[in-house]
Amino acid sequence: MIITSAFDSGNIIVKSAHNTNDIHLDIRRDHNSEFFQWFHFRVSGVIGDLCNITIDNAGKAAYVEGFENYEVCASYNRESWFRIPTKYNGETLSWSVIPNQDSVYFAYFAPYSMERHADLIADVSASPLVRTHVLGHTLDGQDIDMIEIGGTSKDKKPVWLIARQHPGETMAQWWMEGALDWLLDSDNPNAKALISKAQIYVVPNMNPDGSKRGHLRTNAAGANLNREWANPTLENSPEVYHVLAKMRETGMVFNLDVHGDEALPYNFIAGFEGIPNPTQKMLTNLETFKAKLCDQSPDFQRKYGYPIEAKGKGNMTVATNAIAEEFQCLAMTLEMPFKDNADMPDQTYGWSPERCRHLGAACMHVLGQMIDNL
Ligand SMILES: [Zn+2]
């Protein structure tokens, strides 16, 4: 038996693996950080063997509620990620499986590799509506990619979509695939109407270094990028520094920042109510977006979410708040579950890349309905 995570987005430490029926592992911390929760590893040479796998340090992870009623993701072909019954006892996370192939992968959620990211950028580049730009470089020297959709006509409304500030929240980039497919479908009249009015700037992966390193939450310097928006620096958070500079160049009427939430088994939106100066128009648009998204997708809901912050009490280092205040526009954080949508559970796959893609498309449809009011 061989257990490895020495690949793009891999993360595991092998503590003992002498016998398949007693495998003990730890999750590695994000570099220069206390955060850990993302794991992704391969077990090889185990066809037909009972594998009892335990992550010993799960109870010290960043969001331990994330492991309650959670089921681990597994795959043989790295395309289809199914769920396995999983136990969490407050200290360890464990599951058992008898693989029917020699090697099997396990992950916290369906991984989204930097290789797939490169494929995504290359794919969308084929559209005549698309220009791709490299805004700068990460601390590990990777490109910070931005996709611009809309051609060369002037006087269009600038719209921004960003995802994966937290690299372990891979569902955010699966969402991006759905949003981009919707936008670039030349047979979609709603997409064509939206693009005739909006210039759309997309950063499908805000944190390439954390993604490749197998981090949950931080970049190569150990910075939580969604706490860097008040004062990003080239030394600590070049990803935010370069994206915010570009946002200031283009202006903005709308921003959606896409994430995943470890604990809550729902899709929900967190707004900007805590900023010092929200306008009534911004607040009305926030409620309208959420209501329309409920109509558009039964996978979205408004009952469960984060507590709403009082005006002036919001954390201004968070992207949604910083952007809403500076640009005085509708800015939102979309959260998707690691577990499942408890309103519409899927026992085989839980919340999945395919469902992320559908939600991405639904959000773009609602954006199209609202663009005239932004
Ligand atoms: Zn997040």
Boltz pocket constraint, residues with backbone or C-beta under 6 A from the ligand:
constraints:
  - pocket:
      binder: B
      contacts: [[A, 166], [A, 169], [A, 258], [A, 259], [A, 260]]
      max_distance: 6.0
